[in-house]
Amino acid sequence: MDGHGLASVIHRAAGDPVLPGDVTARARDLGPLESPLIWLSLASAAVAVLAVVVALGYRRRVRRWGCTAFGVLLLLAAVTALNSYVGYVRTSDDLARLLQRGPGAVHLAGRLLDDGREAPAPASASAPHESAGTAAAGQRIDVVDLPDPAHGIPSGSTYVILPPGYDTDPARRYPVVYLIHGYPFGGPRDWLTSGDAPGTLLALQQANVIAPMIVVSVDMTAGNPSTDWECLNVPGGPQLESYLAGTVVPAVDRRYRTLADRTHRALGGMSGGGFGALNIGLHHVGEFATLVIALPYDDLNDSVGILGGNQAAIAANTPRRYLPAMEFPAPISVMLAVGTGAPTDVTTAHRIAGELRARGQEAVVHAERGFNHTWHTARATLPYLLAFADEGFRGSPTTS
């Protein structure tokens, strides 16, 4: 057992953590609103209504109301089936926060459904340690507004998950993992809801798998979540890479008791946020020693248009092009997490890992059986990603 008392995790030679079964089972579990029973029940009800309409179709009122009910039930079945597959809305709280993004009556319905728990309110810049919300078992969740007009970033909500004991041990400093949401229509709250980062952190810490750490879910929407920004410095648009590395990281280091050096700092994300973490991490090896990426890709593909045909910018932001010849001023460790049900992700992850190893860097691919390119995979692999980050933190001397 090492200095942190972390006896419950055994590490393979390749660096892929082997975690307690209760932690991994919890991460793979479906939330109540993800159950296939919901859409199966709705689909069955739609079929039953259709049968009634067919049997009593000669009655105009039955036909009119029956067809309407059939359509509504079929739509709800389709939506809930999609959610069961993707894993975006786990609980009624998740649904409430999703509805609150909508206008008018939809927003009001979300407000009524929201019970107020784990829903932080923004903390002011002048009061950086003001509690913006309380999570279970001593965690604290702050949400910090970090506007950066110089980089084209308006007001937003970056969530900071502080570990139990943060407020009672003022001398202790913590490593930090930065997580980026997916694109488009993603947001920083997704890692708290769909990704269940607070619950995963707590489960890992209670099992003595990881030492306490700070996790920051960064707002990389630039005020427009419908745009697939890919965390880029967009010509004539928001400079998201510069914002994260040059604004968010220093702001977190100033406001919180972090271990403010590269070896105690990890960057990760899922899907589009995973691409951003890979690209930004490779551009900023001096700031991040560890990358933890779910559902990775290394090419802009359909998002290349965001760079407006600027060939130099495209080449500089396509890891598949520049990684094979990249020089590393400092070593990095990378974990790439995929679901075996998404063969393209698996191929891409192994390609990226191979290129990194060819450049002398540590790279691990973790494959989660039976999952696809969805939030289910991101949530199921998050314990491995955080444990991998912790492994790097524990192997680094404290310098601040």
C-alpha positions as CSV (number, residue, x, y, z in Angstrom):
1,M,0.0,0.0,0.0
2,D,1.4,3.4,-1.0
3,G,1.4,6.7,0.8
4,H,-2.3,7.4,-0.1
5,G,-3.4,4.0,1.3
6,L,-4.7,2.9,-2.1
7,A,-4.8,-0.8,-1.6
8,S,-8.0,-1.7,-3.5
9,V,-6.7,-1.2,-7.0
10,I,-4.3,-3.5,-8.8
11,H,-2.6,-2.1,-12.0
12,R,-1.8,-4.2,-15.1
13,A,1.7,-3.8,-16.6
14,A,0.2,-1.8,-19.4
15,G,-1.4,0.7,-17.0
16,D,-5.1,-0.2,-17.5
17,P,-6.6,-0.2,-14.0
18,V,-8.4,-3.2,-12.6
19,L,-11.2,-1.9,-10.5
20,P,-13.5,-3.3,-7.8
21,G,-16.6,-5.0,-9.3
22,D,-19.0,-2.9,-7.4
23,V,-17.5,0.3,-8.8
24,T,-17.6,-0.9,-12.4
25,A,-21.1,-2.4,-12.0
26,R,-22.4,0.9,-10.6
27,A,-21.0,2.7,-13.6
28,R,-22.6,0.3,-16.1
29,D,-26.0,0.4,-14.4
30,L,-28.9,2.0,-16.2
31,G,-30.7,4.9,-14.6
32,P,-34.5,4.7,-14.0
33,L,-35.3,6.7,-17.2
34,E,-32.9,4.6,-19.3
35,S,-34.8,1.3,-18.7
36,P,-35.9,-0.5,-21.9
37,L,-39.1,-1.3,-20.1
38,I,-40.2,2.3,-20.6
39,W,-40.2,2.4,-24.4
40,L,-41.4,-1.2,-24.6
41,S,-44.4,-0.3,-22.4
42,L,-45.1,2.8,-24.5
43,A,-44.8,0.8,-27.8
44,S,-47.1,-1.9,-26.4
45,A,-49.6,0.8,-25.4
46,A,-49.4,2.3,-28.9
47,V,-50.1,-1.1,-30.5
48,A,-53.1,-1.6,-28.1
49,V,-54.5,1.8,-29.0
50,L,-54.1,1.0,-32.7
51,A,-55.9,-2.2,-32.3
52,V,-58.8,-0.3,-30.7
53,V,-58.9,2.1,-33.5
54,V,-59.0,-0.7,-36.1
55,A,-61.8,-2.4,-34.2
56,L,-63.9,0.7,-33.6
57,G,-62.7,2.8,-36.6
58,Y,-66.3,3.3,-37.7
59,R,-66.7,5.7,-34.7
60,R,-65.3,9.0,-35.8
61,R,-64.5,10.2,-32.3
62,V,-62.7,7.0,-31.4
63,R,-60.8,7.2,-34.7
64,R,-59.8,10.8,-34.1
65,W,-58.7,10.5,-30.5
66,G,-57.2,7.0,-31.0
67,C,-55.0,8.1,-33.9
68,T,-53.8,11.1,-31.8
69,A,-53.0,8.9,-28.8
70,F,-51.3,6.3,-31.1
71,G,-49.1,9.1,-32.5
72,V,-48.2,10.5,-29.1
73,L,-47.4,7.1,-27.7
74,L,-45.3,6.1,-30.7
75,L,-43.3,9.3,-30.5
76,L,-42.7,8.8,-26.8
77,A,-41.6,5.3,-27.4
78,A,-39.2,6.4,-30.0
79,V,-37.7,9.2,-27.8
80,T,-37.4,6.9,-24.8
81,A,-35.9,4.1,-26.9
82,L,-33.2,6.6,-28.2
83,N,-32.5,7.7,-24.7
84,S,-32.2,4.0,-23.6
85,Y,-29.6,3.6,-26.3
86,V,-27.7,6.8,-25.8
87,G,-27.9,7.1,-22.0
88,Y,-28.3,10.9,-21.9
89,V,-31.2,11.3,-19.4
90,R,-30.8,9.0,-16.4
91,T,-33.1,10.4,-13.8
92,S,-36.0,12.8,-13.3
93,D,-33.4,15.4,-12.2
94,D,-31.6,15.0,-15.6
95,L,-34.9,15.3,-17.4
96,A,-35.7,18.5,-15.4
97,R,-32.4,20.1,-16.4
98,L,-32.8,19.1,-20.0
99,L,-36.3,20.7,-20.1
100,Q,-35.0,23.8,-18.5
101,R,-32.9,24.4,-21.7
102,G,-36.1,24.8,-23.6
103,P,-38.4,27.8,-24.0
104,G,-41.7,28.8,-22.4
105,A,-43.8,26.0,-21.1
106,V,-41.0,23.5,-21.6
107,H,-38.7,25.5,-19.4
108,L,-41.5,25.9,-16.8
109,A,-42.1,22.1,-16.8
110,G,-38.4,21.6,-16.1
111,R,-38.4,24.0,-13.2
112,L,-41.4,22.3,-11.7
113,L,-39.8,18.9,-12.1
114,D,-36.4,20.0,-10.6
115,D,-36.1,19.2,-6.9
116,G,-33.2,21.6,-6.6
117,R,-30.6,19.0,-5.6
118,E,-27.2,18.9,-7.3
119,A,-28.3,22.0,-9.3
120,P,-25.6,24.5,-8.5
121,A,-26.1,28.2,-9.0
122,P,-23.3,30.4,-10.3
123,A,-20.7,31.6,-7.9
124,S,-19.5,35.2,-8.3
125,A,-16.0,35.9,-9.4
126,S,-15.4,38.0,-6.3
127,A,-16.4,35.1,-4.1
128,P,-14.5,32.1,-5.6
129,H,-15.1,29.8,-2.7
130,E,-18.8,30.4,-2.3
131,S,-20.7,27.1,-2.3
132,A,-22.8,26.8,-5.3
133,G,-24.4,23.5,-4.5
134,T,-23.9,20.5,-2.3
135,A,-23.5,16.9,-3.5
136,A,-23.7,13.7,-1.5
137,A,-21.3,12.7,1.3
138,G,-19.4,15.9,1.7
139,Q,-18.7,16.8,-2.0
140,R,-19.2,20.4,-3.0
141,I,-20.1,21.5,-6.5
142,D,-19.3,25.1,-7.4
143,V,-20.2,26.6,-10.8
144,V,-18.0,29.4,-11.9
145,D,-18.6,32.0,-14.6
146,L,-15.3,32.6,-16.6
147,P,-16.1,34.9,-19.4
148,D,-13.2,35.8,-21.7
149,P,-14.2,38.5,-24.3
150,A,-10.7,38.6,-25.6
151,H,-11.1,35.0,-26.8
152,G,-14.7,35.4,-27.9
153,I,-16.1,33.5,-24.9
154,P,-19.3,35.0,-23.2
155,S,-20.6,34.1,-19.8
156,G,-21.0,30.4,-19.1
157,S,-21.0,27.8,-16.3
158,T,-17.9,25.8,-15.5
159,Y,-18.6,23.2,-12.8
160,V,-16.0,22.4,-10.1
161,I,-16.5,19.2,-8.1
162,L,-14.6,19.5,-4.8
163,P,-13.8,16.3,-2.8
164,P,-15.0,15.5,0.7
165,G,-12.7,17.2,3.2
166,Y,-11.8,20.1,0.9
167,D,-13.4,22.7,3.3
168,T,-12.0,21.0,6.5
169,D,-8.4,20.6,5.6
170,P,-7.2,24.0,4.4
171,A,-3.6,22.9,4.0
172,R,-4.2,20.2,1.5
173,R,-3.8,20.7,-2.3
174,Y,-5.3,18.5,-4.9
175,P,-4.6,17.3,-8.5
176,V,-7.2,18.4,-11.1
177,V,-8.9,16.5,-14.0
178,Y,-10.5,18.8,-16.6
179,L,-13.4,17.2,-18.6
180,I,-14.9,18.5,-21.8
181,H,-18.5,17.7,-22.9
182,G,-19.5,16.5,-26.3
183,Y,-20.7,18.4,-29.4
184,P,-23.1,19.6,-30.7
185,F,-25.8,20.4,-28.1
186,G,-23.6,19.3,-25.2
187,G,-22.8,21.3,-22.2
188,P,-20.7,21.2,-19.0
189,R,-23.6,19.9,-16.8
190,D,-23.6,16.7,-18.9
191,W,-20.6,15.3,-17.0
192,L,-22.6,15.8,-13.8
193,T,-25.8,14.2,-15.1
194,S,-25.2,11.8,-18.1
195,G,-21.6,11.2,-17.1
196,D,-22.3,10.9,-13.3
197,A,-18.9,12.3,-12.4
198,P,-19.8,13.2,-8.8
199,G,-21.1,9.7,-8.1
200,T,-18.2,8.0,-9.8
201,L,-15.7,10.1,-7.9
202,L,-17.4,9.3,-4.6
203,A,-17.5,5.5,-5.4
204,L,-13.8,5.4,-6.3
205,Q,-12.8,7.4,-3.2
206,Q,-14.9,5.3,-0.9
207,A,-13.4,2.2,-2.3
208,N,-9.9,3.7,-1.7
209,V,-9.1,3.4,-5.4
210,I,-8.2,7.0,-5.9
211,A,-7.0,9.8,-3.7
212,P,-9.2,12.9,-3.5
213,M,-9.0,15.1,-6.6
214,I,-10.8,18.1,-8.1
215,V,-12.8,17.5,-11.3
216,V,-13.7,20.5,-13.5
217,S,-16.3,20.2,-16.2
218,V,-15.5,23.0,-18.6
219,D,-18.0,25.1,-20.5
220,M,-16.7,24.9,-24.1
221,T,-19.9,25.9,-25.8
222,A,-18.9,29.6,-26.4
223,G,-22.5,30.5,-25.7
224,N,-23.7,28.5,-28.6
225,P,-24.1,24.8,-27.8
226,S,-25.7,23.9,-31.2
227,T,-22.4,24.6,-33.0
228,D,-19.8,21.8,-33.3
229,W,-16.8,23.9,-32.2
230,E,-14.5,20.9,-31.5
231,C,-12.7,23.0,-28.9
232,L,-10.8,24.8,-31.7
233,N,-9.4,28.3,-32.1
234,V,-11.8,29.2,-34.8
235,P,-10.7,31.8,-37.4
236,G,-12.9,34.8,-36.8
237,G,-14.7,33.0,-33.9
238,P,-14.1,31.8,-30.4
239,Q,-10.6,30.8,-29.4
240,L,-11.6,27.8,-27.3
241,E,-8.2,26.1,-27.1
242,S,-6.6,29.3,-25.9
243,Y,-9.5,29.8,-23.5
244,L,-9.2,26.4,-21.8
245,A,-5.4,26.4,-21.5
246,G,-4.8,30.1,-20.9
247,T,-7.9,31.2,-19.0
248,V,-9.7,28.3,-17.3
249,V,-6.7,26.5,-16.0
250,P,-5.0,29.6,-14.4
251,A,-8.4,30.7,-13.0
252,V,-9.0,27.3,-11.3
253,D,-5.4,27.4,-9.9
254,R,-6.0,30.8,-8.5
255,R,-9.4,30.1,-6.9
256,Y,-8.8,26.6,-5.6
257,R,-6.1,24.7,-3.7
258,T,-4.7,22.8,-6.7
259,L,-1.3,21.2,-7.3
260,A,-0.6,23.7,-10.1
261,D,1.9,21.7,-12.2
262,R,1.5,19.6,-15.4
263,T,2.1,16.3,-13.6
264,H,-0.9,16.8,-11.4
265,R,-3.2,18.0,-14.2
266,A,-5.2,15.8,-16.6
267,L,-7.4,16.7,-19.5
268,G,-10.2,14.5,-20.8
269,G,-13.5,14.5,-22.6
270,M,-16.0,12.4,-24.6
271,S,-16.6,12.3,-28.4
272,G,-16.1,15.9,-29.6
273,G,-14.8,16.8,-26.2
274,G,-12.4,13.8,-26.5
275,F,-11.1,15.2,-29.8
276,G,-10.7,18.5,-28.1
277,A,-8.8,17.0,-25.2
278,L,-6.5,15.1,-27.5
279,N,-5.8,18.1,-29.7
280,I,-5.4,20.6,-26.9
281,G,-3.4,18.1,-24.8
282,L,-1.0,17.5,-27.6
283,H,-0.6,21.2,-28.2
284,H,-0.1,21.9,-24.5
285,V,2.1,19.2,-23.3
286,G,3.6,21.7,-20.9
287,E,0.3,22.1,-19.1
288,F,-1.1,18.5,-19.1
289,A,0.8,15.3,-18.4
290,T,-2.2,13.0,-18.7
291,L,-5.0,12.7,-21.2
292,V,-8.1,10.6,-20.5
293,I,-10.4,10.3,-23.5
294,A,-13.6,8.5,-24.1
295,L,-14.9,7.8,-27.6
296,P,-11.8,9.3,-29.3
297,Y,-11.2,10.5,-32.8
298,D,-8.2,12.2,-34.4
299,D,-9.7,13.8,-37.6
300,L,-12.1,16.7,-38.0
301,N,-14.1,14.9,-40.6
302,D,-17.5,16.7,-41.1
303,S,-16.5,19.4,-38.7
304,V,-13.6,20.6,-40.9
305,G,-15.9,23.4,-42.2
306,I,-15.6,25.2,-38.8
307,L,-12.1,26.3,-39.9
308,G,-13.4,27.9,-43.0
309,G,-11.0,26.2,-45.4
310,N,-7.9,27.4,-43.7
311,Q,-5.5,24.6,-44.7
312,A,-2.8,25.6,-42.2
313,A,-5.4,25.5,-39.3
314,I,-6.8,22.2,-40.5
315,A,-3.4,20.6,-40.6
316,A,-2.4,22.0,-37.2
317,N,-5.6,20.7,-35.7
318,T,-5.7,17.2,-37.1
319,P,-3.8,14.9,-34.8
320,R,-3.9,12.1,-37.4
321,R,-1.7,14.3,-39.6
322,Y,0.7,15.8,-37.1
323,L,1.1,13.2,-34.4
324,P,3.3,10.8,-36.5
325,A,6.1,13.5,-36.6
326,M,5.4,15.2,-33.3
327,E,8.2,15.9,-30.9
328,F,7.4,15.7,-27.2
329,P,9.2,18.2,-24.9
330,A,7.8,16.3,-21.9
331,P,6.3,12.8,-21.5
332,I,2.6,12.3,-21.5
333,S,0.4,9.3,-20.6
334,V,-2.9,8.7,-22.5
335,M,-5.8,6.4,-21.9
336,L,-8.3,6.0,-24.7
337,A,-11.7,4.4,-23.7
338,V,-14.1,2.8,-26.2
339,G,-17.0,0.5,-26.5
340,T,-16.5,-2.7,-28.5
341,G,-19.9,-2.1,-30.2
342,A,-18.3,0.9,-32.0
343,P,-15.6,-0.7,-34.2
344,T,-14.6,2.6,-35.7
345,D,-13.8,3.9,-32.2
346,V,-11.8,0.8,-31.5
347,T,-9.7,1.1,-34.6
348,T,-9.2,4.8,-34.1
349,A,-8.1,4.3,-30.4
350,H,-5.6,1.7,-31.4
351,R,-4.2,3.9,-34.2
352,I,-3.8,6.9,-31.9
353,A,-2.2,4.7,-29.2
354,G,0.2,3.2,-31.8
355,E,1.3,6.6,-32.9
356,L,1.9,7.7,-29.4
357,R,3.9,4.6,-28.5
358,A,5.9,5.1,-31.7
359,R,6.8,8.6,-30.3
360,G,7.9,7.1,-27.0
361,Q,4.7,8.0,-25.0
362,E,2.6,5.8,-22.8
363,A,-0.8,4.9,-24.3
364,V,-3.5,2.5,-23.1
365,V,-6.7,1.5,-24.8
366,H,-9.5,0.4,-22.5
367,A,-12.4,-1.4,-24.3
368,E,-15.7,-1.8,-22.6
369,R,-17.6,-4.8,-23.9
370,G,-21.1,-4.3,-25.3
371,F,-21.2,-0.5,-25.6
372,N,-21.3,1.9,-28.5
373,H,-20.5,5.6,-29.2
374,T,-22.8,6.9,-26.4
375,W,-22.9,8.4,-23.0
376,H,-23.3,4.8,-21.6
377,T,-19.7,4.2,-22.7
378,A,-18.4,7.5,-21.3
379,R,-20.1,6.8,-18.0
380,A,-19.0,3.1,-17.8
381,T,-15.4,4.0,-18.6
382,L,-15.1,7.1,-16.4
383,P,-13.9,5.1,-13.4
384,Y,-11.0,3.7,-15.4
385,L,-10.1,7.1,-16.8
386,L,-10.1,8.7,-13.3
387,A,-8.1,5.8,-11.9
388,F,-5.6,6.1,-14.7
389,A,-5.3,9.8,-14.0
390,D,-4.8,9.1,-10.3
391,E,-2.0,6.6,-11.2
392,G,-0.2,9.4,-12.9
393,F,-0.7,11.8,-10.1
394,R,0.6,9.4,-7.5
395,G,3.7,8.8,-9.5
396,S,4.5,12.5,-9.6
397,P,6.4,14.5,-6.9
398,T,4.5,17.4,-5.3
399,T,6.0,20.7,-6.5
400,S,3.4,23.2,-5.1
